[in-house]
Amino acid sequence: MSSTKTISTIAFSTVLLCTGLTSAFAADETLRSLAEERHRYIGAILNSEWFYGNIEAEFEQIHKTQFNAVVAENEMKFDATEPNENTFSYDKGDKMVKYAQENGMRVRGHALAWHSQVPGWVNNYSGQKEKLLSVLKNHIDSVVGHWKGKVAEWDVVNEAVNDEYDAGWRSSNSVWYEGIGPEFLDSAFVWAHAADPDAELCYNDYSLEWGLREKSKASFVVEQVKRWKENGIPITCVGTQTHIEISHETTPQNVRALAKALAELDVTLNITELDIGFPKGSADQLGAADYAKQGHLYRQFMDVFLEEPNMGEFVIWGLTDAHSWLDDQQGKTQGLLYDKQYKPKPAYDSIMVSLKAHPASEVKSPYPSSQFNPPCEGDGCGDSPDAVVPVTASKFSAQISGRALFIAGAKSAKVDVFDMQGRPVFSAKNVKGSVELQGIAEGLYVVRVRDGSASLTKRITIR
């Protein structure tokens, strides 16, 4: 492997500026910290094993350290959230939302209307249009409503385009299309928007990375997005899943072309399920050159992601090769950033290099900077929302140990703690030497310490 560093040695020493986000470290950089500087989200799924507590301790520590966006592998799908008619199960999804809130992460909801993983009771209404419309509406109203304000983005419709070369809607083996027709897609977006007007709403599919040739899935989706926008259907984003093999070298530039086409429609493109696998059975034959090639392809996707201003999320469908669907379901192997021993592969390093090669000042984001910065107070605030304000070297230091924040070099200080969305969660005045950060859940936070005109802002982990 190209790197043997362990997550236990990674300390968060990012200095968060009042109106910008600037890295103040070298060896302690993470994918998350670099993405946040660029006002972008990088994420990975929480595998189903995590929800049942059947996963190694390293998984969660790496996940919340390296990523700032999260999506459930299966636990927010239709069969998981409504296993029986009008009987909803939210406990697994609630667990993930709580984890995301504690660690300052963006939540993707996956997925509301999909032909697969539909519980058997829905099929009892096959061909009954009005009943199926009622079932789908009730599901969307209930699920989106339950997580209103907590899930930033939903895959409203998933994989509704067929796999034929002459692309069109998936008209067979879909209870929704066969029973309702194509209007189920329009309706799903309208209902989702009504249930949470602030959530971003996506159409998500695979094989969009094969290009915009005539009659391709990607070109069909672009035309449908154009129709939706013209008709006032509230779609804001498209997700390209991008499950590919190491030989698919043209796919990054195809994704770039898709991003540009959607930008003309004022729609965001997100990479939602990326993995880059080798042929199954080849693991024992893979060498350094193979993993370097995989890393190069990962980097090309990150390059495209950072260079296209309407791309906001870069989500990988797994964290470690020890927990991946590729071997069992996709006929591929070794497709993720970490090997089975939780050591970062060259793919990790390549993404890191791409992030560093794109200065934060040059990366445009579809999201407001307020999503990534703590609230701004004091001198220099309000001049320009995107300005990076220089920080004067503080005359004191602050260190966290458990829940105790120790402050050296300050006679008295004001301490403010913010969550990763910039909301205040704790405040103390005239602190002399230390303060106990009580009543705060475990997770990542931003602490700001001020003593007179001197100020220090840094990220901390509360355990």
N, C-alpha and C positions, 0 to 999 in steps of 0.2 A: 504494500500500500504506500501511497505517496506521503502519508502523514500518520503518525502514531500518537498525536496529542489526544488526551482524554478530556471529556467535558468537565470532569471534576476540577480541572485546572483553569477553566475559563471563568474569569471574573468580569462582572459588568462594570466597566469603568468609563462608559460613555458619558461625556459631559453634554447635557442638554442645554442649549442656549435659549434665551427668552423667546426669540421669534424664529429660531431655526434649530437645526439638529446637526451637530458636528462631531465627528469621531475624534477622541483624544487618546487612542490606544493603538497598538500595533498587534502584538501577539494575542490580545484578548478580543479581537474583532470576531464577530459572528455574522452569518448570513442575515440574521434578523436586524442587527444594528446597522449594517450597510444598506439593507433594503429600506429601513425606516428613515435613514438620512435622505434617501431618494424619494421618499413619500410613496413607496410601493409596498405591496404585501407579498410575502413569500410564505408558503404554507405546505403542510403535509397532512394527510388523513390521520385520524385516530383509528387504528385497526380495531376490529371487533373484540380482540383479546383484551384490549385496554379497558373496555366497558365492563368486563367481567373480572377484572383484576388478575388476568392470566398472562401477564407480560412482565418482562424484566424491568427492574428499577431504572436501568439506563435509558429505557425508551422515553419515559416522560421527561427526565432531566434534559436529554438532548432536544426533545421536541419543543419544550417551552423556551429553551435557550436559543435555538436556531431559527424558530419560525414565529411569525406574528399573525398567521391565519390558520384556521382549522376547519375541517369538515369531517363528518362521520362516515366511516366506510359503508355501513348499512343501517345505522340506528335511527335515521330520520326518514327512511323510505316508507312507502305506504303500508307495507305489511308489518313494519315494526311499530308504526305510530297508531294504526287503526286495525289491529288484528281481527277484531270482531266489529260488526256494524255498529257505528256510533259509540263504540267503547274504545277510548283512546289511552295509549300508553306513552307517557312522556318522560318516564324516569331516566332512561338512558340519555335521551337528548338533553334533559335538564342537567345531568351530570356533566356533559360536555360544555354546555353553556356556562355553568358555574366555573369549570376549569378555565374557560376562555376569559371570563370576567376577572378571575383572580390573577391571570397572567397577561392581561392587556392584549388579547388576541381578537381578531376579526372572525366572525362565524359565518360560514357558508351553509345554507340549508339545501340538502340533496336527498330526494327530489320529490316534487309534488305529483305530477302526472307523467307516468311511465308505463309502458306496456308490460314491463317485467316486474317481478316481486310485488305483484298485486295479490292480496289475500284471496283465498278461494271463494269467500262469500260474495265478492264483487262479481265474479263470473256467473253467479246465480241469476244475475240480471242481464245477461247477454242479450243484445238486440232490443232492450227496453230503453229507448232513447231518453224519455223524460225522467225515468228512474235513475239512469246512469248520470244524467246531468245533475240531479239532486244529490246523488252520492258524491260526485266529484266536488260540487260546490260546498257541501257540508264538510268534506275532508279539508279542503283548502281554507275555508272560514275558520275551522277549529284549530288546525295545526299552525297556520300563519298567525292567527289571533293569539294562540297560546304563547308564541315567542315574539310577539310584536315588540319592536324596539330592541330586541336582543340578537336577532339574526339579521345581519346586514344585507344579505343577498340570498336569493332563492333560485335554484334551478327549477323553474316553474314547469317547463316541459322538457323531457329528457328523451333523446334518441327516437324522435318521431319521423325521421326520414328513412326511407328504405335503403337497402344495400345494393340495389340495381344500378347499373351504369347510367341508365336513364332515370335520374333521381326524381322522386315524388314522395308523397307521404306514405308512411308504412301502413298499408291498407289491410294487411293480414296479421293474425296473431297479436292483435291489439284490441282489447275489449273496448277501449275508448273510441278508436277510429271506427271499428266495425259497428259499434252500437250507436254512436253519436254522429260521426263524420268529422271533417276537418274543423268544424266550429268549436270542438272541444278545446283546441289550442287557444283560440281567441278568448274564449270564455275563461279559461284557466288564468290567463294574464290579468283579465279584468277583475276577477274575484280576488286574486292575490294582492293586487294593488288596493282594492277596497279594504282588505283585511289589515294591511300595513302599508300606508301610502309612502312611507319613507324607505322601504326596502327596495334594493335594486333587484330587478327581475330579469332572469337569463333564459335563453334557449340554449341547451347543452347537447352536444353530440360528438360522436367519434368520426374519424376519417375526414374531417374538415381540413386536415393538414395535407391532403393530396392535391390541393390546388384549385384554382378557379376556372378550370377548363369548362367548356360547354357541357351541360348536363351532369356536372359533378354535384356531389352533396353540398360542397361549399358554395357554389354558384346558386344552387337552389335555395339555400338558407339565406343568402344575401338578398335574393329576390323576395323571399317571404318577409324578411325584416323590413324591406322597403315598403311592402304592402301594409305590414302592421303599423309602421310609422305614419303612412299616409292615412290610415283609417283610425288613428288615435289609440291604437292598442298600446298599453304602457310597457313596452319592452325597453330595457336600458342596456342589456349586455348579451353577448353570445359567449358561450364557453366551448373551446376546442379541447377535447379530452386529450388527444395526442398520445395514445399508446402506440409506440413504434419500436422497430428493431434497429440495431446498430447500422444496418445497411441503408437505411432510409435517409440519405444525406441531403436530399432536396427539400425536406419538410420544413426546416426553419424559414427558408425564404418564401415558401408557400404560406406560412403563418403570417409573415410580414405583409404579403399581398392581401391576405384576408383582413388584417388589421386596417390597412389603408382603405379598403373598400367599405368597411364598416364605419370608419372615421367620417366618410362622406355623409353617412346617415346619422351621425352624432350618437353612435352606439359604441360601447366599450367592448373590447375583446379580452377575455381572460383565458389563460392556460389553466385548465381545471383538474386534469388527471394525468399529468405527464409521468411516463416511465420509458426508459430506453433499454430494452433487453437484448440479450444474446440468445441465439438458438438454444432451445432446451437440450440439455445433455452435454453442453460444451463447457461447463464450468471448470472441469479439470484440465482443459486444454487452454484456458485463457491465460495470457501473459501480460506483461506491462504495456506492450504496444496496444493490446486490445482495450485495456482499461483507459489508456490515454486517448484512444479514438472515441470511446464513450464519453469521456470528459470533454473532448473537443465539441461533440454534438450538443451536449448539455450547455456548453458555453455559447454556442451559436443561438440557441433558444433564448438564453438570458440576454445576449446582445440585442436580439430583435425586441425582446420584452422592454428593455430599457430605452431603446431608440424610438419606439412607436408611442406617441403621447397618449393614445387612447387604450393602452394596455395597463391594467392595474393590479392583477393578481397572477401569481406564478405558483401553482399548487401541484405538488408531486403526490402520486398515488401510492404513498408509502414512505417509510423512513429507512428501514433496514431490510436487507435481503432475507433476514431471519423471519420476517412477517410480510409476505408479499403474495398477491394473488397470481403472479406470473407463472410460477411453476405448475400450479394446480389447474389454472383455468385458461392460460394464454399460450402455452407451449413456448414460453420464453423463460429466461433466468437472469439473475444478477443485474436487475435493472434500476437499482436505487442508489442513493448517495452514500449509504453506509453498508458495510459488509455484514455478515452474520455475527461477527464479534463486536459490532458497533464501532468499528474503526472507519473513519472517513476515507472514501475512495478518491481517485483523481477527479471524479465528477464533482465532488464537493469543492475541491481546490479550484476547478475550472470556473464554477459559478462565482466563487469568491473573487477570482481574477477579473472576471467580467464586471462585477459590481465595482471593483476598484478602478477599472479602466474607464468607467463612466462617472465623471465627477458629479456630485449631487447638484451643483449649480447648473449643469447642462441637461439634467434629466427632467422632463416635464411629466406631470402626473395628472390623471383625471380626477384625483381627489384633492380636497382643500387641505392645506397644511395644518389646519386645526385638528385634523384627525390624528396627527402624529406628534403634536407639540403640547406641552403643558400650558396652562393659561399664562398670559404675559402680564407682568405688573412692573411698575417702576420706570426709571428713566430709559428712554430708547424705545418704549413700546408705542405702538400705534402709528409709527412713521410709515412702515411698509410691511404688509403681512407676510411677505416672502423674504424679507431682508435677513441676512445673517449678521448679528450684532457681535462685535468683538467682546471677549470677556477679559476683564482686568484680573490678573492673578490674585487669588484670594490669599489673605494672610492667615487663614486657618484651614483645617482639614476635618473631614468627617468620615467615620468608619462605622459600619453596621456589624453587630454581633448578636445573632438571634433577633430579639426585638429591641435591643438597646442600641441607640445611636450615640456614638461618642464623638464629641467635638473638641478639637485641640486648637488652642491659639485664639479663642474668642472669650472676651470677658462676659458677654451676654449675647444671646442670639435668638432670632425668631426662626422656627422650623415649620415648614409647610410640606405636606406629603400629598401627591396627586396620583391617581390611577393612570393607566396608560392611555386613557381617553382624555386626560387633562382635567379630570374632575377632582376637587379637593376632598380628601378623606381624613385628614388629621392636621392639627395646628397646635403649636405651643409657643409661648413667648418667654423671653428672658431666661433661656436655658443656660445653665452654667455647668459645662462639662459633659453632661449626658442627658438623654431623655428616653423614657420607655414609650415605644410606639404601640400603645394598647388599642384594642378594638379594631385592628386591621386584619383582614384575612391574609393568608399566605399568598405570595405571588410577587410579581414585579411592580415596582412603583418608581416614581421620580420624587426625590427629596430636594428641597431648596432650603439652604441655610443662609441667613443674612445677619450680618453684624455691622451696623452703621451703613457705610457706603459699600462695604465688601459683600460679595455674594458668591455662593458656591452651589451649583446644581449638578446632581449626578443621579444615575439609576441605581436602585438597590433591590435586593431580594430579601423578602421577609419570610422566614420559615418558622 
